[in-house]
Structure formats: C-alpha cells, structure tokens
Amino acid sequence: MKGKSMDSAEQNSFVRKAEQLATIIEKLTAVPCILIGAVMVVTVISGVFARYLLKNPMPWTEEVARFCMNWVALLGASIVVRHRGHLGLLYFIRKVPLPLQRLTKLIMDILIMFFLYLLTVEGFKMAMAAKAQVEPTSGISMTYILICVPLAGLLMIIQTGIQMFVDAFQWGTSKSPYV
C-alpha cells in the first residue's frame, strides 16, 4: 500500500505534464505572434514604400503597425513568463539561503497573479467599453485592438500558475526556484 505522500516518480510525472501544458500554450501563443509580426513588417514596408517612393503616404499603416506591435508585445509577454524571463532582483535573491529564495518566489508569484488578475478583469472591461470606438484612419474597432490586454493577462495567469505548481513540487529539493 502506498503512503500518503507522493513518490518521486509521481511528482516528476505531474511536473512533466505541467511543463508539457505550458509548452503547448507557448506554441499556440507563438503562432499568432509570428503571424501578427509578419503583418506588422509588411505594413511598415508598405507604408515606407508608399511614402518615400510613391510620394503618396497611406495614413493607416502607422496605426495598424502600432496595434500589431501591441498584440505581439502582450502575447509575447506570456512566453517570457513561461521561461521565467521577467524582471527580478535575481542577483540579490540568489545570495540568500534557499528557503528564503523559495519564500520570496512564492510571495512574488502571488503578487504577480494579483496584478495579472486585475489586468485581465480591467482590460476586459476596457475592451468592452470601447465597442463604439472606431479608429479613424483604419476603421478598426477599438475592441479588437484592446482585447489583447485581457487575453495576454489570462495567458500569463495560466503560465504563472503552472510555474507555481512546478515550484510547489520542487519545494523540498535543492533546486533554486530562480533557475
């Protein structure tokens, strides 16, 4: 009969499945980032071509490129979170004992989750409130532009939650949470 605590193989299985889920979400996020990035590049090149070679600028290109940049930056942030690439005072935190590192990581993750929750909820409210607003040069509804804020918040919540799950299984090991 098994004991009440999980053995190492079960823990590794849970961690492996969590990491696989994070990888799937990352890949699903990377595809629109790449496509929107390509649209942004084509839009900027078209705008430059029209402005300087044809001497007939297209006013919508700057606006569309800016909106594409917003989408790529916000969606890309969830990929950065997945790889623990967000800013932190790692140099100083790595100098303290491992239990204190774990505690600071947990507190930091809780604060990040709280911020991301607010970002998601308020971002959704903001996007829905902008239904009637249309960008003048491109004719794009502001809802389509602003919906990237709650979507990115939700993706970052999921990735941070997976990190917290993985960190919980590694709490008793000698591995630093800041790897």
Order of alpha helices (4+ residues) and beta strands (2+ residues): alpha-alpha-alpha-alpha-alpha-alpha
